[in-house]
Amino acid sequence: MREKQEAIEIICPKCKYTSIIYSPKEDVPKCPDCKRQMVIRELLDEGKSY
């Protein structure tokens, strides 16, 4: 498991609400809208260029 703190994008599989958390500091929360468990969508550990 990774030791340092990293940004993770999470998404609700039902209503598609997205949020960013910092792991391992924060646990994956439940969706504030529909109360389902959110899942990891993408690890935001690399820079992106558009």
C-alpha positions in Angstrom: 0.0 0.0 0.0 1.2 3.5 -0.7 2.5 5.5 2.3 2.3 9.1 1.1 -0.9 11.1 0.9 -2.4 11.1 -2.6 -5.5 12.6 -4.2 -8.2 10.2 -5.4 -11.3 11.0 -7.4 -14.3 9.0 -6.2 -17.7 8.6 -7.8 -21.2 7.4 -6.8 -22.2 4.5 -9.1 -25.9 5.5 -8.9 -26.1 9.3 -9.2 -22.6 10.0 -10.6 -21.7 12.5 -7.9 -17.9 13.0 -7.8 -15.5 14.2 -5.2 -11.8 14.2 -4.4 -10.4 12.8 -1.2 -6.9 12.4 0.1 -5.8 8.9 1.0 -4.7 7.3 3.4 -5.8 10.3 5.5 -9.5 10.0 4.6 -11.8 7.0 4.2 -14.0 6.6 1.1 -17.3 8.3 2.2 -20.9 7.6 1.3 -22.6 9.7 -1.3 -24.3 12.8 0.3 -27.2 12.7 -2.2 -28.3 9.0 -2.3 -26.3 7.5 0.7 -24.6 4.7 -1.4 -21.0 3.8 -0.9 -18.8 5.7 -3.4 -16.1 3.9 -5.4 -12.6 5.0 -6.7 -12.7 6.4 -10.2 -9.1 7.6 -10.7 -5.9 8.0 -8.8 -4.8 11.6 -9.3 -1.0 11.0 -8.9 0.2 12.0 -12.3 0.1 15.4 -14.0 -2.2 15.8 -17.0 -1.8 18.0 -20.1 -4.7 18.9 -22.4 
